[in-house]
């Protein structure tokens, strides 16, 4: 027996639960109550005779059977979205929500100023921005566009649009250098207080090769904005993206060292799911950001 209309609705609800990682998140996106979403999923499980989701009071996970069903539901919804977008794009002004995730540093600068300009041009498009240094998968995490460092363009289901490159600089405040002489080679960092992002490594160009230099310090954080503030306070040296500290360098609040040993710049790209008919709101966002990012960053 083929799927009924009720089955298609239930599968849509199930797919949105998987993408939102919660019943409440799916309910908010679908405009339904949480209980209605739960009832739909439970009914689908009874209809199929399998458990699709494992529920606890604190977590929600997909069973192997649920993962197989979601893969097919996601394809079905993608085709439906494309058909809707194709019809909705004809003769209309771009509108709707674009869900974007970007590294914290870029979410601090330059994205806010670019989003202001984007809003002036496309006032009916709302950008929902999440700042995260975690690698987000647009295909499974309900994201329209991800801004990435070191993208992996080999993912066939994703499209990459290169924006430019970002230099990483070793920076310290004048107050820090008043206490400690600036390092002249990367190996001299062993005697400095190096403030770091969690799980980061400091690599440099030494004798024509990229070399990781061991460093240590009194602070390890998971937020680059906190790292910048600590460097501004003179606590130690920090590796920071040029775009984030450009004004600090110009105005003398921070000084950069070891520039001659800087590693290769990071590549910045927009990544989004490959679709035959890209939603108009996403297309104008991608085109706008590609154009304006390249004016801020060299490369592209």
C-alpha positions as CSV (number, residue, x, y, z in Angstrom):
1,X,0.0,0.0,0.0
2,X,1.3,3.4,-0.9
3,X,1.8,6.3,1.4
4,X,-1.4,8.2,2.3
5,X,-1.6,12.0,2.6
6,X,-1.6,11.5,6.4
7,X,1.7,9.5,6.1
8,X,3.2,12.3,4.0
9,X,2.3,14.9,6.7
10,X,3.7,12.6,9.4
11,X,6.9,12.1,7.5
12,X,7.3,15.9,7.1
13,X,6.8,16.4,10.8
14,X,9.3,13.6,11.5
15,X,12.0,15.1,9.2
16,X,11.6,18.5,10.9
17,X,12.1,16.9,14.3
18,X,15.3,15.2,13.2
19,X,16.6,18.6,11.7
20,X,15.7,20.5,14.8
21,X,17.0,17.8,17.2
22,X,13.8,18.4,19.3
23,X,10.1,18.2,19.2
24,X,9.7,21.8,20.4
25,X,12.0,23.1,17.7
26,X,10.1,21.3,15.0
27,X,6.8,22.5,16.5
28,X,8.0,26.1,16.3
29,X,9.1,25.8,12.7
30,X,5.9,24.0,11.6
31,X,3.5,26.2,13.6
32,X,2.1,23.3,15.6
33,X,2.0,22.4,19.3
34,X,4.6,20.2,20.7
35,X,2.0,17.6,21.6
36,X,0.7,17.5,18.0
37,X,4.3,16.9,16.7
38,X,4.8,14.1,19.2
39,X,1.5,12.5,18.3
40,X,2.3,12.6,14.5
41,X,5.7,10.9,15.1
42,X,4.2,8.3,17.4
43,X,1.5,7.5,14.9
44,X,4.1,7.1,12.1
45,X,6.1,4.7,14.3
46,X,2.9,2.6,14.9
47,X,2.1,2.7,11.2
48,X,5.6,1.5,10.2
49,X,6.0,-0.8,13.2
50,X,9.5,0.5,14.1
51,X,11.1,2.9,16.6
52,X,12.3,6.0,14.7
53,X,13.5,8.1,17.6
54,X,15.1,7.3,21.0
55,X,13.7,9.7,23.6
56,X,15.0,10.5,27.0
57,X,14.3,13.4,29.3
58,X,17.5,15.1,28.2
59,X,18.2,14.0,24.6
60,X,16.7,12.9,21.3
61,X,18.5,10.6,18.9
62,X,17.7,8.9,15.6
63,X,17.5,5.1,15.4
64,X,19.1,3.3,12.4
65,X,15.7,2.8,11.0
66,X,14.9,6.5,11.6
67,X,18.1,7.6,9.8
68,X,17.1,5.5,6.8
69,X,13.6,7.0,6.7
70,X,14.9,10.6,7.2
71,X,17.3,10.3,4.2
72,X,14.3,9.6,2.0
73,X,12.0,12.1,3.7
74,X,14.7,14.8,3.3
75,X,14.9,14.2,-0.4
76,X,11.1,14.3,-0.7
77,X,11.0,17.6,1.2
78,X,13.8,19.1,-0.8
79,X,11.9,18.4,-4.1
80,X,8.8,19.9,-2.6
81,X,10.7,23.0,-1.4
82,X,12.2,23.5,-4.8
83,X,8.8,23.3,-6.5
84,X,7.4,25.9,-4.0
85,X,10.4,28.2,-4.4
86,X,10.3,28.0,-8.2
87,X,6.7,29.1,-8.2
88,X,7.2,31.7,-5.4
89,X,10.2,33.3,-7.1
90,X,8.3,34.3,-10.2
91,X,7.8,38.1,-10.2
92,X,8.2,38.4,-6.5
93,X,10.5,40.4,-4.2
94,X,12.8,38.2,-2.1
95,X,11.4,37.5,1.3
96,X,11.6,34.9,4.1
97,X,14.2,33.7,6.5
98,X,17.8,32.7,5.6
99,X,19.4,30.6,8.3
100,X,23.2,31.3,8.4
101,X,26.0,30.0,10.7
102,X,29.4,31.6,10.8
103,X,32.6,31.4,12.9
104,X,32.5,33.7,15.9
105,X,35.2,36.0,14.7
106,X,33.4,36.7,11.4
107,X,30.1,37.1,13.2
108,X,31.7,39.9,15.2
109,X,33.3,41.5,12.1
110,X,32.6,42.1,9.2
111,X,29.2,40.3,9.1
112,X,27.2,42.9,11.2
113,X,28.0,45.8,8.8
114,X,27.4,43.6,5.8
115,X,24.1,42.4,7.1
116,X,23.0,46.0,7.7
117,X,23.7,46.8,4.0
118,X,21.9,43.5,3.0
119,X,18.8,44.5,5.0
120,X,18.8,47.9,3.3
121,X,18.7,46.2,-0.1
122,X,16.4,43.3,0.8
123,X,14.2,44.5,3.7
124,X,11.8,41.5,3.4
125,X,14.6,38.9,4.0
126,X,15.3,38.1,7.6
127,X,18.8,36.7,8.4
128,X,18.9,34.3,11.3
129,X,22.6,34.2,12.3
130,X,24.2,31.7,14.6
131,X,27.8,32.2,15.7
132,X,29.7,29.0,16.2
133,X,33.2,27.7,15.6
134,X,31.9,24.2,15.4
135,X,31.8,22.7,11.9
136,X,28.1,22.7,10.9
137,X,26.6,20.5,8.2
138,X,23.9,22.5,6.3
139,X,22.3,19.2,5.1
140,X,21.4,17.9,8.5
141,X,21.3,21.0,10.7
142,X,18.6,23.1,9.1
143,X,21.0,25.7,7.8
144,X,20.7,27.5,4.5
145,X,24.3,28.9,4.3
146,X,27.4,28.2,6.3
147,X,30.5,30.4,6.4
148,X,33.5,28.2,6.7
149,X,37.3,28.3,7.1
150,X,39.1,25.5,5.3
151,X,36.0,24.2,3.4
152,X,35.9,20.7,2.0
153,X,34.6,21.2,-1.6
154,X,34.7,17.5,-2.2
155,X,31.3,17.1,-0.6
156,X,29.2,16.6,-3.8
157,X,26.0,17.6,-2.1
158,X,27.3,21.1,-1.2
159,X,28.3,24.1,-3.3
160,X,31.2,26.2,-2.3
161,X,31.5,29.9,-3.1
162,X,35.0,31.3,-2.1
163,X,34.9,34.7,-0.5
164,X,38.6,35.5,0.2
165,X,41.3,34.8,2.7
166,X,42.0,35.7,6.3
167,X,45.4,36.3,7.9
168,X,46.2,35.2,11.4
169,X,48.4,37.4,13.5
170,X,50.2,37.0,16.8
171,X,49.1,40.0,18.8
172,X,49.8,41.6,22.2
173,X,49.0,44.8,24.0
174,X,51.6,47.6,24.6
175,X,51.2,46.9,28.3
176,X,52.3,43.3,27.8
177,X,55.3,44.3,25.7
178,X,56.3,46.8,28.4
179,X,56.8,43.8,30.7
180,X,58.2,41.3,28.1
181,X,60.4,41.9,25.1
182,X,58.7,40.9,21.8
183,X,59.7,37.6,20.4
184,X,61.8,37.7,17.2
185,X,61.3,34.0,16.2
186,X,58.5,31.5,16.9
187,X,60.7,29.4,19.1
188,X,61.0,32.4,21.5
189,X,57.3,31.9,22.3
190,X,58.3,29.2,24.8
191,X,59.1,32.0,27.2
192,X,55.8,33.9,26.6
193,X,52.3,33.7,28.0
194,X,50.4,32.4,25.0
195,X,46.6,32.7,25.2
196,X,44.9,30.1,23.1
197,X,41.6,28.9,21.7
198,X,40.8,25.4,22.8
199,X,42.3,22.6,20.7
200,X,44.2,25.2,18.5
201,X,47.8,24.8,17.3
202,X,50.2,27.6,16.4
203,X,51.8,26.9,13.1
204,X,54.4,29.1,11.3
205,X,56.4,29.2,8.1
206,X,59.9,28.1,9.0
207,X,62.6,27.5,6.4
208,X,59.9,27.0,3.7
209,X,57.8,24.6,5.7
210,X,54.8,24.8,7.9
211,X,55.8,23.9,11.4
212,X,53.7,23.7,14.6
213,X,55.5,25.4,17.5
214,X,54.5,24.3,21.1
215,X,53.1,27.1,23.2
216,X,51.6,27.4,26.6
217,X,49.9,30.0,28.8
218,X,47.6,30.8,31.6
219,X,44.3,31.0,29.5
220,X,42.6,28.6,27.1
221,X,39.1,29.7,25.9
222,X,36.5,28.6,23.4
223,X,35.4,32.1,22.3
224,X,37.6,34.2,20.1
225,X,36.0,37.4,21.4
226,X,37.1,36.5,25.0
227,X,40.6,35.8,23.6
228,X,40.8,39.3,22.0
229,X,39.7,41.0,25.2
230,X,42.3,39.1,27.2
231,X,45.0,40.2,24.8
232,X,43.8,43.8,24.9
233,X,44.0,43.7,28.7
234,X,47.7,42.7,28.4
235,X,47.4,39.2,29.8
236,X,49.5,37.7,27.0
237,X,49.9,37.0,23.3
238,X,47.1,35.7,21.2
239,X,46.6,34.5,17.6
240,X,43.7,36.4,16.2
241,X,42.2,36.9,12.7
242,X,43.2,40.2,11.0
243,X,39.7,41.3,10.3
244,X,38.8,41.1,14.0
245,X,41.8,43.2,15.2
246,X,42.3,45.5,12.3
247,X,41.0,48.6,14.2
248,X,43.0,47.6,17.3
249,X,46.2,47.5,15.2
250,X,45.5,50.8,13.5
251,X,44.8,52.5,16.8
252,X,47.7,51.0,18.6
253,X,45.7,48.9,21.2
254,X,47.4,45.8,19.9
255,X,50.7,45.2,18.2
256,X,51.5,42.2,15.9
257,X,54.7,40.2,16.0
258,X,56.3,37.4,14.0
259,X,54.6,38.6,10.8
260,X,57.4,37.3,8.7
261,X,56.6,33.8,9.9
262,X,52.9,33.9,9.4
263,X,51.3,30.7,8.0
264,X,49.2,30.5,4.9
265,X,46.0,32.6,5.2
266,X,42.7,30.8,6.0
267,X,40.3,30.4,3.0
268,X,36.8,31.7,3.7
269,X,33.9,30.2,1.8
270,X,30.2,30.2,1.7
271,X,28.8,26.6,1.6
272,X,25.2,25.7,0.9
273,X,23.2,22.6,-0.2
274,X,23.2,21.8,-3.9
275,X,19.8,22.4,-5.3
276,X,18.5,22.7,-8.8
277,X,16.4,25.7,-7.9
278,X,18.0,27.7,-5.1
279,X,15.4,29.7,-3.0
280,X,15.4,33.3,-4.1
281,X,16.1,34.5,-0.6
282,X,19.2,32.3,-0.4
283,X,20.4,33.1,-3.8
284,X,20.3,36.9,-3.2
285,X,22.0,36.4,0.1
286,X,24.8,34.3,-1.4
287,X,25.3,36.7,-4.3
288,X,25.3,39.8,-2.0
289,X,27.8,38.3,0.5
290,X,30.1,37.1,-2.3
291,X,30.3,40.5,-3.8
292,X,30.8,42.4,-0.6
293,X,33.0,40.0,1.3
294,X,35.5,40.2,-1.6
295,X,35.8,44.0,-1.0
296,X,36.7,43.3,2.6
297,X,39.1,40.3,2.2
298,X,41.7,39.9,-0.4
299,X,41.5,36.8,-2.6
300,X,38.3,35.2,-3.8
